[in-house]
Amino acid sequence: MTEETWPPRRAGRRGPDVRCAPRAVAAAPGASGARAGGDRGPAGRVPGGLAAGTVASAAPSTAELRVEVALRHGDTAVVAVAGEIDLHTADTLRARLVELHGTGMRRLVADFAAVPFCDAAGLGALVAAHNQVSATGGEIALAGVRPAQLRLLRITGLDRLFAVHADVPDALAGHDSPSTSR
């Protein structure tokens, strides 16, 4: 669709007023147009706080998500998850859970004690992993879920899909259904 054929906007509806401000990027050393000491602050830093000659990254770096087997107990594996689960790390979680189930672990207990943050992408990854694992007779249980995350699980109804336990020993002790979990 071209601009000429776009339908007119509804009356009274405004577009977003949010505009991205251009980021200050330091010029490379020896680049033309840079005045000696003109745009640099103290100690050779540019107004954004970067050292002279450095370039601002386009996106902040994200901490790596660690998903490791902490314990094997029969056909159950306790999977220690550490780090934030967001758009950048959610697929790692899904892939690792499915991979572990493929090694013969029928039941996976994901220990979320070291997960400070989980967004909608993380919940989607858990559901995708659940769908793949349960299709072949497996199950995923969650342990050590923080109160804010537990609230999110309850709001979305995912507390009925996953057995949620207070901690790992509780999850290992009870092979209960999601409806009887905490």
KOLNU-214885 format. One record per residue: residue in one letter; x, y, z negated of N, C-alpha, C in turn. Coordinates in steps of 0.1 Angstrom, whole numbers, plus 5000, padded with zeros to 4 digits. Layout:
<resn = a	nx = X	ny = Y	nz = Z	cax = X	cay = Y	caz = Z	cx = X	cy = Y	cz = Z>
...
END
This chain:
<resn = m	nx = 5008	ny = 4988	nz = 5000	cax = 5000	cay = 5000	caz = 5000	cx = 5009	cy = 5012	cz = 5000>
<resn = t	nx = 5006	ny = 5022	nz = 5008	cax = 5014	cay = 5034	caz = 5008	cx = 5007	cy = 5045	cz = 5000>
<resn = e	nx = 5014	ny = 5055	nz = 4998	cax = 5008	cay = 5066	caz = 4990	cx = 4996	cy = 5072	cz = 4996>
<resn = e	nx = 4995	ny = 5072	nz = 5009	cax = 4984	cay = 5078	caz = 5016	cx = 4971	cy = 5070	cz = 5014>
<resn = t	nx = 4973	ny = 5056	nz = 5012	cax = 4961	cay = 5048	caz = 5011	cx = 4958	cy = 5044	cz = 4997>
<resn = w	nx = 4965	ny = 5048	nz = 4987	cax = 4962	cay = 5045	caz = 4973	cx = 4949	cy = 5051	cz = 4969>
<resn = p	nx = 4941	ny = 5043	nz = 4962	cax = 4928	cay = 5049	caz = 4957	cx = 4931	cy = 5060	cz = 4947>
<resn = p	nx = 4922	ny = 5070	nz = 4947	cax = 4924	cay = 5081	caz = 4937	cx = 4923	cy = 5076	cz = 4923>
<resn = r	nx = 4930	ny = 5083	nz = 4914	cax = 4930	cay = 5079	caz = 4900	cx = 4916	cy = 5082	cz = 4894>
<resn = r	nx = 4913	ny = 5075	nz = 4884	cax = 4900	cay = 5078	caz = 4877	cx = 4901	cy = 5091	cz = 4870>
<resn = a	nx = 4890	ny = 5098	nz = 4870	cax = 4890	cay = 5112	caz = 4864	cx = 4893	cy = 5110	cz = 4849>
<resn = g	nx = 4901	ny = 5119	nz = 4844	cax = 4904	cay = 5119	caz = 4829	cx = 4915	cy = 5110	cz = 4825>
<resn = r	nx = 4920	ny = 5102	nz = 4834	cax = 4930	cay = 5093	caz = 4831	cx = 4944	cy = 5099	cz = 4835>
<resn = r	nx = 4953	ny = 5099	nz = 4825	cax = 4966	cay = 5105	caz = 4828	cx = 4976	cy = 5094	cz = 4828>
<resn = g	nx = 4987	ny = 5097	nz = 4836	cax = 4998	cay = 5088	caz = 4836	cx = 5006	cy = 5089	cz = 4824>
<resn = p	nx = 5016	ny = 5080	nz = 4822	cax = 5025	cay = 5081	caz = 4811	cx = 5033	cy = 5094	cz = 4811>
<resn = d	nx = 5035	ny = 5099	nz = 4799	cax = 5043	cay = 5111	caz = 4798	cx = 5057	cy = 5108	cz = 4793>
<resn = v	nx = 5061	ny = 5096	nz = 4793	cax = 5074	cay = 5092	caz = 4788	cx = 5083	cy = 5093	cz = 4800>
<resn = r	nx = 5094	ny = 5099	nz = 4798	cax = 5104	cay = 5101	caz = 4808	cx = 5118	cy = 5097	cz = 4802>
<resn = c	nx = 5125	ny = 5089	nz = 4809	cax = 5139	cay = 5085	caz = 4804	cx = 5148	cy = 5097	cz = 4807>
<resn = a	nx = 5156	ny = 5100	nz = 4796	cax = 5166	cay = 5111	caz = 4798	cx = 5178	cy = 5104	cz = 4803>
<resn = p	nx = 5185	ny = 5111	nz = 4812	cax = 5197	cay = 5105	caz = 4818	cx = 5208	cy = 5104	cz = 4807>
<resn = r	nx = 5215	ny = 5093	nz = 4807	cax = 5225	cay = 5090	caz = 4797	cx = 5238	cy = 5097	cz = 4801>
<resn = a	nx = 5245	ny = 5102	nz = 4791	cax = 5258	cay = 5108	caz = 4794	cx = 5268	cy = 5097	cz = 4796>
<resn = v	nx = 5275	ny = 5097	nz = 4807	cax = 5286	cay = 5087	caz = 4810	cx = 5299	cy = 5094	cz = 4811>
<resn = a	nx = 5309	ny = 5090	nz = 4805	cax = 5322	cay = 5097	caz = 4805	cx = 5328	cy = 5095	cz = 4819>
<resn = a	nx = 5334	ny = 5105	nz = 4824	cax = 5341	cay = 5103	caz = 4837	cx = 5354	cy = 5095	cz = 4835>
<resn = a	nx = 5358	ny = 5088	nz = 4845	cax = 5370	cay = 5080	caz = 4844	cx = 5382	cy = 5090	cz = 4843>
<resn = p	nx = 5393	ny = 5085	nz = 4837	cax = 5404	cay = 5094	caz = 4836	cx = 5409	cy = 5098	cz = 4850>
<resn = g	nx = 5412	ny = 5111	nz = 4852	cax = 5417	cay = 5116	caz = 4864	cx = 5406	cy = 5118	cz = 4875>
<resn = a	nx = 5394	ny = 5117	nz = 4871	cax = 5383	cay = 5119	caz = 4881	cx = 5382	cy = 5134	cz = 4883>
<resn = s	nx = 5379	ny = 5137	nz = 4896	cax = 5378	cay = 5151	caz = 4899	cx = 5365	cy = 5157	cz = 4893>
<resn = g	nx = 5366	ny = 5170	nz = 4891	cax = 5354	cay = 5177	caz = 4885	cx = 5354	cy = 5178	cz = 4870>
<resn = a	nx = 5363	ny = 5171	nz = 4864	cax = 5364	cay = 5171	caz = 4849	cx = 5373	cy = 5183	cz = 4845>
<resn = r	nx = 5368	ny = 5192	nz = 4838	cax = 5376	cay = 5203	caz = 4833	cx = 5385	cy = 5198	cz = 4821>
<resn = a	nx = 5396	ny = 5204	nz = 4820	cax = 5405	cay = 5200	caz = 4809	cx = 5398	cy = 5204	cz = 4796>
<resn = g	nx = 5393	ny = 5195	nz = 4788	cax = 5388	cay = 5198	caz = 4775	cx = 5374	cy = 5204	cz = 4776>
<resn = g	nx = 5369	ny = 5206	nz = 4788	cax = 5356	cay = 5213	caz = 4789	cx = 5344	cy = 5206	cz = 4783>
<resn = d	nx = 5342	ny = 5193	nz = 4787	cax = 5330	cay = 5186	caz = 4782	cx = 5334	cy = 5177	cz = 4770>
<resn = r	nx = 5346	ny = 5177	nz = 4766	cax = 5350	cay = 5167	caz = 4756	cx = 5349	cy = 5174	cz = 4742>
<resn = g	nx = 5345	ny = 5166	nz = 4733	cax = 5345	cay = 5171	caz = 4719	cx = 5357	cy = 5168	cz = 4712>
<resn = p	nx = 5357	ny = 5167	nz = 4699	cax = 5369	cay = 5164	caz = 4691	cx = 5374	cy = 5150	cz = 4694>
<resn = a	nx = 5387	ny = 5148	nz = 4694	cax = 5394	cay = 5135	caz = 4696	cx = 5391	cy = 5129	cz = 4710>
<resn = g	nx = 5388	ny = 5137	nz = 4720	cax = 5386	cay = 5132	caz = 4733	cx = 5373	cy = 5125	cz = 4735>
<resn = r	nx = 5363	ny = 5128	nz = 4727	cax = 5350	cay = 5121	caz = 4729	cx = 5341	cy = 5130	cz = 4736>
<resn = v	nx = 5332	ny = 5123	nz = 4744	cax = 5322	cay = 5130	caz = 4751	cx = 5310	cy = 5132	cz = 4742>
<resn = p	nx = 5300	ny = 5141	nz = 4746	cax = 5289	cay = 5143	caz = 4737	cx = 5282	cy = 5131	cz = 4732>
<resn = g	nx = 5281	ny = 5120	nz = 4739	cax = 5274	cay = 5108	caz = 4735	cx = 5281	cy = 5100	cz = 4725>
<resn = g	nx = 5294	ny = 5104	nz = 4721	cax = 5301	cay = 5097	caz = 4711	cx = 5311	cy = 5086	cz = 4717>
<resn = l	nx = 5312	ny = 5085	nz = 4730	cax = 5321	cay = 5075	caz = 4736	cx = 5335	cy = 5081	cz = 4737>
<resn = a	nx = 5345	ny = 5073	nz = 4737	cax = 5358	cay = 5078	caz = 4739	cx = 5360	cy = 5081	cz = 4753>
<resn = a	nx = 5369	ny = 5090	nz = 4756	cax = 5371	cay = 5094	caz = 4770	cx = 5375	cy = 5083	cz = 4778>
<resn = g	nx = 5369	ny = 5081	nz = 4790	cax = 5373	cay = 5071	caz = 4799	cx = 5364	cy = 5058	cz = 4798>
<resn = t	nx = 5356	ny = 5057	nz = 4788	cax = 5347	cay = 5046	caz = 4786	cx = 5334	cy = 5048	cz = 4792>
<resn = v	nx = 5327	ny = 5037	nz = 4796	cax = 5314	cay = 5038	caz = 4803	cx = 5304	cy = 5032	cz = 4794>
<resn = a	nx = 5292	ny = 5039	nz = 4793	cax = 5281	cay = 5033	caz = 4785	cx = 5275	cy = 5021	cz = 4792>
<resn = s	nx = 5272	ny = 5011	nz = 4784	cax = 5266	cay = 4999	caz = 4790	cx = 5251	cy = 5002	cz = 4793>
<resn = a	nx = 5246	ny = 4995	nz = 4803	cax = 5232	cay = 4997	caz = 4807	cx = 5222	cy = 4992	cz = 4796>
<resn = a	nx = 5226	ny = 4981	nz = 4790	cax = 5217	cay = 4976	caz = 4780	cx = 5225	cy = 4972	cz = 4768>
<resn = p	nx = 5219	ny = 4973	nz = 4756	cax = 5227	cay = 4969	caz = 4744	cx = 5229	cy = 4954	cz = 4744>
<resn = s	nx = 5241	ny = 4950	nz = 4739	cax = 5244	cay = 4936	caz = 4739	cx = 5235	cy = 4929	cz = 4728>
<resn = t	nx = 5231	ny = 4917	nz = 4731	cax = 5222	cay = 4910	caz = 4722	cx = 5231	cy = 4899	cz = 4715>
<resn = a	nx = 5227	ny = 4896	nz = 4703	cax = 5234	cay = 4886	caz = 4696	cx = 5230	cy = 4872	cz = 4702>
<resn = e	nx = 5239	ny = 4863	nz = 4701	cax = 5237	cay = 4850	caz = 4707	cx = 5228	cy = 4842	cz = 4698>
<resn = l	nx = 5219	ny = 4834	nz = 4704	cax = 5210	cay = 4825	caz = 4696	cx = 5218	cy = 4812	cz = 4695>
<resn = r	nx = 5219	ny = 4807	nz = 4683	cax = 5225	cay = 4794	caz = 4681	cx = 5214	cy = 4784	cz = 4678>
<resn = v	nx = 5214	ny = 4773	nz = 4685	cax = 5204	cay = 4762	caz = 4683	cx = 5212	cy = 4749	cz = 4682>
<resn = e	nx = 5214	ny = 4744	nz = 4670	cax = 5223	cay = 4732	caz = 4668	cx = 5216	cy = 4722	cz = 4659>
<resn = v	nx = 5220	ny = 4709	nz = 4662	cax = 5214	cay = 4698	caz = 4653	cx = 5221	cy = 4699	cz = 4640>
<resn = a	nx = 5214	ny = 4700	nz = 4629	cax = 5220	cay = 4701	caz = 4616	cx = 5219	cy = 4687	cz = 4609>
<resn = l	nx = 5209	ny = 4679	nz = 4613	cax = 5207	cay = 4666	caz = 4606	cx = 5199	cy = 4657	cz = 4615>
<resn = r	nx = 5203	ny = 4644	nz = 4616	cax = 5195	cay = 4634	caz = 4623	cx = 5190	cy = 4624	cz = 4612>
<resn = h	nx = 5177	ny = 4621	nz = 4613	cax = 5171	cay = 4612	caz = 4603	cx = 5162	cy = 4603	cz = 4611>
<resn = g	nx = 5167	ny = 4591	nz = 4615	cax = 5159	cay = 4582	caz = 4623	cx = 5156	cy = 4589	cz = 4637>
<resn = d	nx = 5143	ny = 4590	nz = 4641	cax = 5140	cay = 4596	caz = 4654	cx = 5137	cy = 4611	cz = 4652>
<resn = t	nx = 5141	ny = 4617	nz = 4640	cax = 5138	cay = 4631	caz = 4637	cx = 5152	cy = 4638	cz = 4637>
<resn = a	nx = 5152	ny = 4650	nz = 4644	cax = 5163	cay = 4659	caz = 4643	cx = 5160	cy = 4672	cz = 4637>
<resn = v	nx = 5168	ny = 4677	nz = 4628	cax = 5166	cay = 4690	caz = 4622	cx = 5174	cy = 4699	cz = 4630>
<resn = v	nx = 5168	ny = 4709	nz = 4636	cax = 5175	cay = 4718	caz = 4645	cx = 5176	cy = 4732	cz = 4639>
<resn = a	nx = 5188	ny = 4736	nz = 4635	cax = 5191	cay = 4749	caz = 4629	cx = 5191	cy = 4759	cz = 4640>
<resn = v	nx = 5182	ny = 4769	nz = 4638	cax = 5181	cay = 4780	caz = 4648	cx = 5185	cy = 4792	cz = 4640>
<resn = a	nx = 5195	ny = 4799	nz = 4646	cax = 5201	cay = 4811	caz = 4640	cx = 5202	cy = 4823	cz = 4650>
<resn = g	nx = 5196	ny = 4834	nz = 4646	cax = 5197	cay = 4846	caz = 4655	cx = 5183	cy = 4850	cz = 4659>
<resn = e	nx = 5182	ny = 4861	nz = 4666	cax = 5170	cay = 4867	caz = 4670	cx = 5165	cy = 4860	cz = 4683>
<resn = i	nx = 5152	ny = 4857	nz = 4683	cax = 5145	cay = 4851	caz = 4694	cx = 5137	cy = 4861	cz = 4701>
<resn = d	nx = 5142	ny = 4865	nz = 4713	cax = 5135	cay = 4876	caz = 4721	cx = 5136	cy = 4872	cz = 4735>
<resn = l	nx = 5133	ny = 4882	nz = 4744	cax = 5132	cay = 4879	caz = 4758	cx = 5146	cy = 4874	cz = 4763>
<resn = h	nx = 5157	ny = 4878	nz = 4757	cax = 5170	cay = 4874	caz = 4762	cx = 5174	cy = 4861	cz = 4757>
<resn = t	nx = 5168	ny = 4856	nz = 4747	cax = 5173	cay = 4843	caz = 4741	cx = 5162	cy = 4832	cz = 4740>
<resn = a	nx = 5150	ny = 4836	nz = 4744	cax = 5139	cay = 4826	caz = 4742	cx = 5141	cy = 4813	cz = 4751>
<resn = d	nx = 5146	ny = 4815	nz = 4763	cax = 5148	cay = 4804	caz = 4772	cx = 5158	cy = 4794	cz = 4767>
<resn = t	nx = 5168	ny = 4799	nz = 4760	cax = 5178	cay = 4791	caz = 4753	cx = 5172	cy = 4782	cz = 4743>
<resn = l	nx = 5163	ny = 4787	nz = 4735	cax = 5156	cay = 4779	caz = 4725	cx = 5147	cy = 4768	cz = 4732>
<resn = r	nx = 5139	ny = 4772	nz = 4742	cax = 5131	cay = 4762	caz = 4749	cx = 5139	cy = 4751	cz = 4755>
<resn = a	nx = 5150	ny = 4755	nz = 4762	cax = 5158	cay = 4745	caz = 4769	cx = 5165	cy = 4735	cz = 4759>
<resn = r	nx = 5170	ny = 4741	nz = 4748	cax = 5177	cay = 4733	caz = 4738	cx = 5168	cy = 4723	cz = 4731>
<resn = l	nx = 5156	ny = 4727	nz = 4728	cax = 5146	cay = 4718	caz = 4722	cx = 5142	cy = 4707	cz = 4731>
<resn = v	nx = 5139	ny = 4710	nz = 4744	cax = 5136	cay = 4700	caz = 4753	cx = 5147	cy = 4691	cz = 4756>
<resn = e	nx = 5160	ny = 4696	nz = 4756	cax = 5171	cay = 4688	caz = 4758	cx = 5173	cy = 4678	cz = 4747>
<resn = l	nx = 5171	ny = 4683	nz = 4734	cax = 5173	cay = 4674	caz = 4723	cx = 5162	cy = 4663	cz = 4723>
<resn = h	nx = 5150	ny = 4666	nz = 4727	cax = 5140	cay = 4656	caz = 4728	cx = 5143	cy = 4646	cz = 4738>
<resn = g	nx = 5150	ny = 4650	nz = 4749	cax = 5154	cay = 4641	caz = 4759	cx = 5165	cy = 4631	cz = 4755>
<resn = t	nx = 5172	ny = 4634	nz = 4744	cax = 5182	cay = 4625	caz = 4739	cx = 5176	cy = 4614	cz = 4730>
<resn = g	nx = 5163	ny = 4614	nz = 4729	cax = 5157	cay = 4603	caz = 4721	cx = 5151	cy = 4607	cz = 4708>
<resn = m	nx = 5152	ny = 4620	nz = 4705	cax = 5146	cay = 4625	caz = 4692	cx = 5131	cy = 4628	cz = 4694>
<resn = r	nx = 5123	ny = 4619	nz = 4688	cax = 5108	cay = 4621	caz = 4690	cx = 5103	cy = 4633	cz = 4683>
<resn = r	nx = 5108	ny = 4635	nz = 4671	cax = 5103	cay = 4646	caz = 4663	cx = 5114	cy = 4656	cz = 4660>
<resn = l	nx = 5112	ny = 4669	nz = 4663	cax = 5121	cay = 4680	caz = 4661	cx = 5116	cy = 4689	cz = 4650>
<resn = v	nx = 5124	ny = 4692	nz = 4640	cax = 5121	cay = 4701	caz = 4630	cx = 5130	cy = 4713	cz = 4632>
<resn = a	nx = 5124	ny = 4724	nz = 4636	cax = 5131	cay = 4737	caz = 4639	cx = 5132	cy = 4745	cz = 4626>
<resn = d	nx = 5144	ny = 4746	nz = 4621	cax = 5146	cay = 4753	caz = 4609	cx = 5148	cy = 4768	cz = 4612>
<resn = f	nx = 5138	ny = 4776	nz = 4609	cax = 5138	cay = 4791	caz = 4612	cx = 5143	cy = 4799	cz = 4601>
<resn = a	nx = 5150	ny = 4794	nz = 4591	cax = 5154	cay = 4801	caz = 4579	cx = 5164	cy = 4812	cz = 4583>
<resn = a	nx = 5172	ny = 4810	nz = 4594	cax = 5182	cay = 4820	caz = 4598	cx = 5177	cy = 4828	cz = 4610>
<resn = v	nx = 5164	ny = 4829	nz = 4612	cax = 5158	cay = 4837	caz = 4623	cx = 5151	cy = 4849	cz = 4618>
<resn = p	nx = 5158	ny = 4861	nz = 4619	cax = 5152	cay = 4873	caz = 4613	cx = 5141	cy = 4879	cz = 4622>
<resn = f	nx = 5140	ny = 4875	nz = 4635	cax = 5131	cay = 4881	caz = 4644	cx = 5127	cy = 4872	cz = 4655>
<resn = c	nx = 5114	ny = 4871	nz = 4658	cax = 5109	cay = 4863	caz = 4669	cx = 5097	cy = 4871	cz = 4675>
<resn = d	nx = 5098	ny = 4874	nz = 4688	cax = 5088	cay = 4882	caz = 4695	cx = 5079	cy = 4872	cz = 4703>
<resn = a	nx = 5070	ny = 4878	nz = 4711	cax = 5061	cay = 4871	caz = 4720	cx = 5068	cy = 4861	cz = 4729>
<resn = a	nx = 5080	ny = 4865	nz = 4734	cax = 5087	cay = 4857	caz = 4743	cx = 5092	cy = 4844	cz = 4735>
<resn = g	nx = 5096	ny = 4846	nz = 4723	cax = 5100	cay = 4835	caz = 4715	cx = 5088	cy = 4825	cz = 4712>
<resn = l	nx = 5076	ny = 4831	nz = 4709	cax = 5064	cay = 4822	caz = 4708	cx = 5061	cy = 4815	cz = 4720>
<resn = g	nx = 5063	ny = 4822	nz = 4732	cax = 5060	cay = 4815	caz = 4745	cx = 5070	cy = 4804	cz = 4747>
<resn = a	nx = 5082	ny = 4806	nz = 4743	cax = 5092	cay = 4795	caz = 4745	cx = 5089	cy = 4783	cz = 4736>
<resn = l	nx = 5084	ny = 4786	nz = 4724	cax = 5080	cay = 4775	caz = 4715	cx = 5068	cy = 4767	cz = 4721>
<resn = v	nx = 5059	ny = 4774	nz = 4726	cax = 5047	cay = 4767	caz = 4732	cx = 5051	cy = 4759	cz = 4744>
<resn = a	nx = 5060	ny = 4765	nz = 4753	cax = 5065	cay = 4758	caz = 4765	cx = 5073	cy = 4745	cz = 4760>
<resn = a	nx = 5081	ny = 4746	nz = 4750	cax = 5088	cay = 4735	caz = 4745	cx = 5078	cy = 4724	cz = 4740>
<resn = h	nx = 5069	ny = 4729	nz = 4732	cax = 5058	cay = 4720	caz = 4727	cx = 5051	cy = 4712	cz = 4738>
<resn = n	nx = 5047	ny = 4719	nz = 4748	cax = 5040	cay = 4713	caz = 4760	cx = 5049	cy = 4702	cz = 4766>
<resn = q	nx = 5062	ny = 4705	nz = 4768	cax = 5070	cay = 4695	caz = 4775	cx = 5073	cy = 4684	cz = 4765>
<resn = v	nx = 5076	ny = 4686	nz = 4753	cax = 5079	cay = 4676	caz = 4743	cx = 5067	cy = 4667	cz = 4740>
<resn = s	nx = 5055	ny = 4673	nz = 4738	cax = 5043	cay = 4665	caz = 4735	cx = 5038	cy = 4657	cz = 4747>
<resn = a	nx = 5041	ny = 4661	nz = 4759	cax = 5037	cay = 4654	caz = 4771	cx = 5044	cy = 4640	cz = 4771>
<resn = t	nx = 5055	ny = 4638	nz = 4764	cax = 5062	cay = 4625	caz = 4764	cx = 5061	cy = 4619	cz = 4750>
<resn = g	nx = 5052	ny = 4623	nz = 4742	cax = 5049	cay = 4617	caz = 4729	cx = 5057	cy = 4623	cz = 4717>
<resn = g	nx = 5063	ny = 4634	nz = 4719	cax = 5071	cay = 4640	caz = 4708	cx = 5063	cy = 4651	cz = 4701>
<resn = e	nx = 5070	ny = 4657	nz = 4691	cax = 5064	cay = 4668	caz = 4684	cx = 5074	cy = 4677	cz = 4678>
<resn = i	nx = 5070	ny = 4690	nz = 4676	cax = 5079	cay = 4700	caz = 4671	cx = 5072	cy = 4705	cz = 4658>
<resn = a	nx = 5080	ny = 4706	nz = 4647	cax = 5075	cay = 4711	caz = 4635	cx = 5084	cy = 4723	cz = 4632>
<resn = l	nx = 5079	ny = 4733	nz = 4624	cax = 5087	cay = 4745	caz = 4620	cx = 5089	cy = 4745	cz = 4605>
<resn = a	nx = 5101	ny = 4749	nz = 4601	cax = 5104	cay = 4749	caz = 4587	cx = 5111	cy = 4763	cz = 4584>
<resn = g	nx = 5109	ny = 4768	nz = 4572	cax = 5116	cay = 4780	caz = 4567	cx = 5112	cy = 4792	cz = 4575>
<resn = v	nx = 5100	ny = 4793	nz = 4579	cax = 5095	cay = 4804	caz = 4587	cx = 5092	cy = 4816	cz = 4578>
<resn = r	nx = 5097	ny = 4828	nz = 4581	cax = 5096	cay = 4839	caz = 4573	cx = 5082	cy = 4844	cz = 4572>
<resn = p	nx = 5078	ny = 4851	nz = 4562	cax = 5064	cay = 4856	caz = 4561	cx = 5058	cy = 4864	cz = 4573>
<resn = a	nx = 5066	ny = 4873	nz = 4578	cax = 5062	cay = 4881	caz = 4590	cx = 5059	cy = 4871	cz = 4602>
<resn = q	nx = 5068	ny = 4862	nz = 4604	cax = 5067	cay = 4852	caz = 4615	cx = 5055	cy = 4843	cz = 4613>
<resn = l	nx = 5053	ny = 4839	nz = 4600	cax = 5041	cay = 4830	caz = 4597	cx = 5028	cy = 4838	cz = 4600>
<resn = r	nx = 5028	ny = 4851	nz = 4596	cax = 5016	cay = 4859	caz = 4599	cx = 5013	cy = 4859	cz = 4614>
<resn = l	nx = 5024	ny = 4861	nz = 4622	cax = 5022	cay = 4861	caz = 4637	cx = 5017	cy = 4847	cz = 4642>
<resn = l	nx = 5022	ny = 4836	nz = 4636	cax = 5017	cay = 4823	caz = 4640	cx = 5003	cy = 4821	cz = 4636>
<resn = r	nx = 4999	ny = 4827	nz = 4625	cax = 4984	cay = 4826	caz = 4621	cx = 4975	cy = 4834	cz = 4630>
<resn = i	nx = 4980	ny = 4847	nz = 4633	cax = 4972	cay = 4856	caz = 4641	cx = 4970	cy = 4850	cz = 4655>
<resn = t	nx = 4980	ny = 4843	nz = 4661	cax = 4979	cay = 4838	caz = 4674	cx = 4973	cy = 4824	cz = 4674>
<resn = g	nx = 4971	ny = 4818	nz = 4662	cax = 4965	cay = 4804	caz = 4662	cx = 4976	cy = 4793	cz = 4664>
<resn = l	nx = 4988	ny = 4797	nz = 4665	cax = 4999	cay = 4787	caz = 4667	cx = 5002	cy = 4779	cz = 4654>
<resn = d	nx = 4997	ny = 4783	nz = 4643	cax = 4999	cay = 4775	caz = 4631	cx = 4990	cy = 4762	cz = 4632>
<resn = r	nx = 4981	ny = 4762	nz = 4641	cax = 4973	cay = 4750	caz = 4643	cx = 4980	cy = 4741	cz = 4653>
<resn = l	nx = 4989	ny = 4746	nz = 4661	cax = 4996	cay = 4738	caz = 4671	cx = 5009	cy = 4732	cz = 4665>
<resn = f	nx = 5016	ny = 4739	nz = 4657	cax = 5028	cay = 4734	caz = 4650	cx = 5025	cy = 4731	cz = 4635>
<resn = a	nx = 5031	ny = 4720	nz = 4631	cax = 5031	cay = 4718	caz = 4616	cx = 5042	cy = 4728	cz = 4610>
<resn = v	nx = 5037	ny = 4736	nz = 4601	cax = 5046	cay = 4747	caz = 4595	cx = 5048	cy = 4743	cz = 4580>
<resn = h	nx = 5061	ny = 4741	nz = 4577	cax = 5065	cay = 4737	caz = 4564	cx = 5073	cy = 4748	cz = 4557>
<resn = a	nx = 5073	ny = 4748	nz = 4544	cax = 5081	cay = 4758	caz = 4536	cx = 5096	cy = 4757	cz = 4538>
<resn = d	nx = 5101	ny = 4744	nz = 4539	cax = 5115	cay = 4742	caz = 4541	cx = 5118	cy = 4729	cz = 4547>
<resn = v	nx = 5130	ny = 4726	nz = 4550	cax = 5133	cay = 4714	caz = 4557	cx = 5130	cy = 4701	cz = 4549>
<resn = p	nx = 5133	ny = 4701	nz = 4536	cax = 5130	cay = 4688	caz = 4528	cx = 5115	cy = 4686	cz = 4529>
<resn = d	nx = 5107	ny = 4696	nz = 4528	cax = 5092	cay = 4695	caz = 4529	cx = 5088	cy = 4689	cz = 4542>
<resn = a	nx = 5095	ny = 4694	nz = 4553	cax = 5092	cay = 4689	caz = 4567	cx = 5096	cy = 4674	cz = 4568>
<resn = l	nx = 5107	ny = 4670	nz = 4562	cax = 5111	cay = 4657	caz = 4563	cx = 5103	cy = 4647	cz = 4555>
<resn = a	nx = 5098	ny = 4652	nz = 4544	cax = 5090	cay = 4644	caz = 4535	cx = 5076	cy = 4641	cz = 4541>
<resn = g	nx = 5071	ny = 4651	nz = 4548	cax = 5057	cay = 4649	caz = 4552	cx = 5056	cy = 4649	cz = 4568>
<resn = h	nx = 5051	ny = 4638	nz = 4573	cax = 5049	cay = 4638	caz = 4587	cx = 5034	cy = 4641	cz = 4590>
<resn = d	nx = 5029	ny = 4651	nz = 4583	cax = 5015	cay = 4655	caz = 4584	cx = 5012	cy = 4662	cz = 4598>
<resn = s	nx = 4999	ny = 4663	nz = 4600	cax = 4994	cay = 4670	caz = 4612	cx = 4995	cy = 4685	cz = 4610>
<resn = p	nx = 4994	ny = 4693	nz = 4621	cax = 4994	cay = 4707	caz = 4619	cx = 4983	cy = 4713	cz = 4611>
<resn = s	nx = 4972	ny = 4706	nz = 4610	cax = 4961	cay = 4711	caz = 4603	cx = 4963	cy = 4710	cz = 4588>
<resn = t	nx = 4972	ny = 4701	nz = 4583	cax = 4974	cay = 4700	caz = 4569	cx = 4987	cy = 4706	cz = 4564>
<resn = s	nx = 4993	ny = 4714	nz = 4573	cax = 5006	cay = 4720	caz = 4569	cx = 5003	cy = 4733	cz = 4561>
<resn = r	nx = 5013	ny = 4739	nz = 4555	cax = 5012	cay = 4750	caz = 4546	cx = 5003	cy = 4760	cz = 4552>
END
